[in-house]
Amino acid sequence: MNSIIATQNDENAKGVPTEETGVVVGEDIISKLHDSILGHILSFLQSMEAVHTSLLSKRWIHVWRSITGLQLNDCFHYVGKKKMHKQNFECFVNRMLLLLANSRIQSFSLCLTSYQYDSTYVNAWISSIFEKGIKNLHIQYSYEVLFPSHSLFSCSSLVQLVLQMKCTLCVPFFASLPNLKILNISGIKLVGESSTYSEELILNLPVLQVLEARGCEWQTMQNIRIEAPLLERFNIAIWRSLSDEAYKSSINVLAPCLTDFFYEGDLEQDVILLNSPSIRTASLVIVVDEDRKDRMKELEYQAHKLLSQILQVQQLKLLFYKVLVHARDIFTHLPAFGRLTYLQLNEVTGEALLNILHSSPILNTLVLQNGVSELNKDVISASVPQCFLTSLKVFQFKEFNVHECELLLVKFVMANAKVLEQMTICTAFWLRYSDIDMERVTQQILSFPKCSNLAVIKCISLEKLH
């Protein structure tokens, strides 16, 4: 009986506005929204799903044509959780672009990871999007494609550009993308236009805030000058091994507002920061092939020049692989890092470590990983770094291998760091399988004399540290 009364009450309630909202119960509010609003909502869906809404009712047959963003992914699984066949996907993309020929598309995402397509198809899809005054463009494709460079550098409406693909961009003598704020490219080959005879190619990006370029080949005969007065973050990974030949052109970045700089590469090609006094965080990851030891003097010069451009940095990560053992003078005669408070190093020699410590007078935190080599009493007896006397409070030693020179460094820090508050020594993973008595090593470390009575010394394993 109660269920019958409840059912009758529900039926009587249909079509009656509630006192709280004034909305009729059971009313289709969404369908009453304007097509432009519905189109904006559908733009957050995969385009295949957006088109499927045309099956809901007569009201929704053409609503999807009001979308302002296209998301085309050939990995998308539709009805029955089956992936669309290559030919069906091509037809779908062509049909969508044809039906939306007169629409203003603001966002376009094309993710092609399942099949290899005819290059002319992909080129036509991209070209048609540039004609629509696109703002946000994201393309992911692992095969070589002919990219419409002229259309790209003529698209003044672009706000965000992400290209993760194999293609060649022909950079003109001068190009300006006045609204571009985010630029993320990977796998791109950049060349100068064949008709360009200038010594420098200029990319004017007046409102760019983020620039990331990883695994790209900068094969222009001319230097590239990137003018980005509002750039805040610059991340570049550049390797000579990606190209069949070395190009001596430089990448010059004019970015007076730059705060975060990340470099990864082999220093074969110059990256020059022009007027970047605001850098606060920097990371340099430098790896040199074993067969390139013959150019260590040149590498020392390149590394020294790169470091000299970021002297105002506050937090610095320096990861050198197969470098410092051979290039010994990178940190010699280096100007002072007057604002540096955090420093992370790896695979460092004792002399190089002390040189950079002497150049960091207000260093607060030192993180050392993968050990220190070639440290002896003669090296550390020369003089104590200024930061040991006034500012160094935290010292982390990761991948501690219990080598004699590492124990000597720990003893040196404990004996001279007057304001040290915390020293954490994280033992290397392999030590758990060795015959070394870590309890005895720990007691030996704790027996070293401490200059700071506030210092807390911890010896822990790797998994406990994380």
HELIX and SHEET records of a PDB file:
HELIX    1   1 ASN A    2  ALA A   13  1                                  12    
HELIX    2   2 ILE A   30  LYS A   32  5                                   3    
HELIX    3   3 ASP A   35  LEU A   42  1                                   8    
HELIX    4   4 SER A   47  HIS A   52  1                                   6    
HELIX    5   5 THR A   53  LEU A   55  5                                   3    
HELIX    6   6 LYS A   58  TRP A   60  5                                   3    
HELIX    7   7 VAL A   63  SER A   66  5                                   4    
HELIX    8   8 VAL A   79  LYS A   81  5                                   3    
HELIX    9   9 LYS A   86  LEU A   99  1                                  14    
HELIX   10  10 SER A  119  PHE A  130  1                                  12    
HELIX   11  11 SER A  149  PHE A  153  1                                   5    
HELIX   12  12 ARG A  240  LEU A  242  5                                   3    
HELIX   13  13 GLU A  290  ARG A  295  5                                   6    
HELIX   14  14 MET A  296  SER A  308  1                                  13    
HELIX   15  15 GLY A  350  HIS A  358  1                                   9    
HELIX   16  16 LYS A  377  ILE A  380  1                                   4    
HELIX   17  17 GLN A  386  THR A  390  1                                   5    
HELIX   18  18 GLU A  404  ASN A  416  1                                  13    
HELIX   19  19 PHE A  429  TYR A  433  5                                   5    
HELIX   20  20 MET A  438  LEU A  446  1                                   9    
HELIX   21  21 LEU A  462  LEU A  465  1                                   4    
SHEET    1   A15 GLY A  69  ASN A  73  0                                        
SHEET    2   A15 SER A 107  LEU A 112  1                                        
SHEET    3   A15 ASN A 136  VAL A 145  1                                        
SHEET    4   A15 GLN A 160  VAL A 171  1                                        
SHEET    5   A15 ILE A 182  GLY A 192  1                                        
SHEET    6   A15 VAL A 210  ARG A 214  1                                        
SHEET    7   A15 ARG A 233  ILE A 238  1                                        
SHEET    8   A15 ASP A 260  GLY A 265  1                                        
SHEET    9   A15 THR A 281  VAL A 287  1                                        
SHEET   10   A15 GLN A 315  TYR A 321  1                                        
SHEET   11   A15 TYR A 342  THR A 349  1                                        
SHEET   12   A15 THR A 365  SER A 373  1                                        
SHEET   13   A15 VAL A 394  PHE A 400  1                                        
SHEET   14   A15 GLN A 422  THR A 427  1                                        
SHEET   15   A15 VAL A 456  ILE A 460  1                                        
SHEET    1   B 6 GLY A  69  ASN A  73  0                                        
SHEET    2   B 6 SER A 107  LEU A 112  1                                        
SHEET    3   B 6 ASN A 136  VAL A 145  1                                        
SHEET    4   B 6 GLN A 160  VAL A 171  1                                        
SHEET    5   B 6 ILE A 182  GLY A 192  1                                        
SHEET    6   B 6 GLU A 217  TRP A 218  1                                        
SHEET    1   C 5 PHE A 174  SER A 176  0                                        
SHEET    2   C 5 GLU A 200  ASN A 204  1                                        
SHEET    3   C 5 ASN A 223  GLU A 227  1                                        
SHEET    4   C 5 ILE A 251  LEU A 254  1                                        
SHEET    5   C 5 VAL A 271  LEU A 274  1                                        
END                                                                             
